[in-house]
């Protein structure tokens, strides 16, 4: 019924798609080209991007925005078991759209009572606009606009510089956009949020509150994930090891998918945006699924962990002065560097020449394991990792060389300068003391002047008798 209402209300002409922004990207070459305009493939175990295509080009996310809707809900809801009574007036205005084929429903009826957890499952598995709009209205304090502000604030916190949200449902809006790189960043963060993986990866879910009044056959009220790579009955698209997470279709934006596949302990995240809806003959196409399958097969078949720099490899040498024997020391990595590597590229093509020495020359003694510098490994301009490099062996000091060195260096040493300064001061004090002593001695040896002598007194003459 809702689809019929939407179709009747829909009208208008299709608008031109938003012009994407080109971006440069480094990636290992895929065996088979993909049809999706933007893509990223990430090994989740090592957080390694092994392929990207137009990863920074802005695209329409469609219901992929439900990933952010779920994150904001999970981080701001105090009670996921809270029961919500569904009011159709909250989302019925969404039925009026120029793109009715974009609408997705979980057959949630007016008056149904569901837990927030149920609404999260409905949204993530089916892209239900009833569920996403109700979640936004509830968490936003009865304001969807407030909830959208929360979405954009979270995007800013996560550094999603090329993402902007205008609604929580994924309905078409020219001002709502994202990129493959931003969506990969958001999904990796979402997987760290408690309950997100639980509500986004199962193939099916049955509401915990049955609502028999509007759903009398409650056993048939089950929601199935729109990612048919999880459906064992799908001969063309079933892919063992696939988990969720979200699909999206937009008449103006093509088909999108974000999903995970696991095999032999390896986990990959694929993001594919703007896959064509139909081929040249107008037939429906599902290249987003075949692209995902192709990339997963390529990753599982051609990537493994390889040691690209062994901890025994000699990466260079440094001169050592005053050495007893060899006047140099060899350097090796402190630890080996292991990376996820493509088996069709020779490891010898990795650049290992970018070495930064902490000193240009060493002075004996040098101890085995002393830190000497760092070496950075790169492939095709992309940094693979940086490893400390250390001394391979001890280098002992030569006693005779050191004594000669000490003698030649003593006149230039601080100790010599300090001793010379002290000597100069003592000499100056001695000279001043000598001058003072001479002055005192001379002053004591001078004769007294007459003015300080005892006056001479003539004797009285005797009287004659």
Secondary structure, DSSP 8 states (H G I E B T S, - for coil): -HHHHHHHH---------------------SS--SSSEEEEEETTTTEEEEEESTTS-B--GGGGHHHHHHHHHHH-S-TT-EEE--GGGTGGGG--S-GGG-------TT-EEEHHHHHHHHHHH--HHHHHHHHHHHTTS-HHHHHHHHHHHHHHTT-TT-B-S-SS----TT-BB-HHHHHHHHHHHTTSTTHHHHHH-SEEE-SS--TTT-SSGGG-EEE-S-GGG-TT-TTT--TTEEEEEEEEETTTEEEEEEEEEETTEEEEEEEEEE-SB-TTS-B--HHHHHHHHHHHHHHHHEEEEEEE-TT-EEEEEEEETBSS-SEEEEEESS-EEEEEETTS-GGGSEEEEEEES-SEEES-B-TT-EEEEEEEEETTEEEEEEEEEESS-B-B-HHHHHHHHHHHHTTSHHHHHHHHHHHHHHHHHHHHHHHHHHHHHHHHS---GGGS------------
